[in-house]
Amino acid sequence: MPRELIPIRKSHLLGHSGVGAIVRGTNWLVTVQDTRQWTDRCGVSSGEPIRYVERVRAALGIDEELREPPTAKELENERIDGVCVPATRFPSWMRCPACDALFHRPWQNDQPNNEPRCNNPDCKRKLELEQVPWVFAHPSGYLADVPWHSLAHREARELAQRNCKVQDRLRLIERGYEERILRCGACGAGNRFLGDERLGFGQGRMQPWTSDDRVSPEEEEAQGDNELAQVLAINDTRVYAPVAESVLVIPPESRVRKGTVVDRLYRSSADRSLIDGAKNQLAERGVMRTLATKYRSTSDEIKKALVDLQRGYPLYGEKPTPGQLWESEFEAFLEVLPDQREDEDLVTRNRSGEWHELEKSVGLDAGERKIVRGVRNLIRVDRLKAVRVFRGFTRLGGEKIVPPDIVGKSDWLPAVELYGEGIFLALDENRLKVWEQKDAVASRLEPLLPRFAQSGRDAPNPLTSRFMLLHTLSHLLMRQIEAECGYPASSLIERIYCATAPEPMAGILIHVAVPDIAGSLGGLAELSEPRRFLGILVRALERSRWCSLDPVCGEHEGQGPALLNRAACHACALVPDPACEFGNTLLDRGFVKGDAANGLPSYFEID
């Protein structure tokens, strides 16, 4: 059977091309196998461990080790160097575009490098077969081929048709646009095929590449018959939804100096085992001398490094919790350290003083001065690192998250380090509290609260007018950066810091992040120059006042998924999906621009 190497970014492998996803290669549709199969020839799990992510793991509440996906390269003569992430050709059924005949795994009997062709004796054209574009998905995460034989005989009336066992005489006949007939050539049974049929999945609840993950009869009975699987087109977003989370690396882990003795000892469990395995002090001194030679250091430096490790390097006893994720990042941006090095993983520069000096500048009008007063902190982010962790995936909007190894027994999760730069701003807390207490602000939010509760989303929690303001402003800024600075909005990422208690937060981080040590598309941090950023912010606020679909958009009571947007549409506030943390929902220009007719003030007009 011919093999195909499909190049793919690591960041994509932890997203919409992850485990269980259907990926389009040059010649075939395939589905990515689970992490149990990401091994070398000896069966050892591949991928380099990611170090200095204890805070990341604590913030996400995970115990598993984090590792990067394995990397392979294609050499000459179609040879592969490294470990590939394996994939299975799927769907397994193919169809002849000329005679409509269906074939199951026709490539099994083909010679390498030959494309399967129709072998139906009644077909005169013998064209290359095409994979069918439908799959069978279950809310619990299972995926399989469409049960074509069962669907063809689903409404069979005659006994002979109901008992038909012939599997290789099926045809999917297309009659005009969106009209298809599924027919069995052996018994004559047939039905219309709509492409969205719902029926039981059966007992073989597995993935296309597995054969040993069947559920027990007890689990089958517990699930009941109310969860039916559904036929879906392969490009339907319900087929696969990745569950991944990103956490920024902040001090003290971002300040670790690579290549030091303690760093090398921290990374090498084998060297630490040599020290721990020494039977007496004499043997221990010998091991330390050996390591000192290896590290080109002294035995005293080795001893000092061991003391640091025993004290809990690099966190030194600090035990972050999942609830501290946003607060810790927010504080890290506000506390700009004076002795930062360029090789650290978080390098920032406080431009707040220069920003507030603008208020005294000649040439600013009253409105621009209010805008300056509305932003408390402006931070240039020259370098940052995020760790993106793949937690699993869901299908059909189901609540069950299928882990990367399918069975949930692995001691590691795939992750990738992303490097970038950006801009961070925090709004003025005192002015924000005055704005939030306005009756018109609370009234504007009220219709969204029951919709948000019914949507089942748990973030942000709770939904507040503060969040709506920050999120919409973030989108407006990204669109403005795209319009005048050359950055495609799909390359930008937002991060909203919003809370009213225990410590109030009102911040926006807009950054780029790519799986490369350079980590920059060039110049995003430069936009934090105060006068330049003021121009971007002023024009973003001006554009918030109108939309090409106004007055319909501006007066909308609810639009978008679950009606969670108000004055926000593709013409004014939506951005490409990768740029938004919340699926382009929870947006409303009214919180930014205000609505004088209804007494709703703009935050940036508050005195």
PyMOL commands that set and color helices and strands:
alter all, ss='L'
color gray80, all
select helices_A, chain A and resi 10-13+35-37+54-60+76-78+106-109+148-152+159-162+217-223+237-239+253-255+261-267+269-276+281-295+299-310+322-334+352-360+366-374+429-436+439-445+448-455+465-485+489-491+525-528+530-544+561-563+577-579+590-593+596-598+603-605
alter helices_A, ss='H'
color red, helices_A
select strands_A, chain A and resi 22-24+29-32+65-67+72-74+80-82+87-89+93-95+102-104+130-131+134-137+143-144+170-174+180-184+190-192+198-199+229-233+241-248+346-350+375-394+412-427+493-499+505-511
alter strands_A, ss='S'
color yellow, strands_A
deselect
rebuild
show_as cartoon
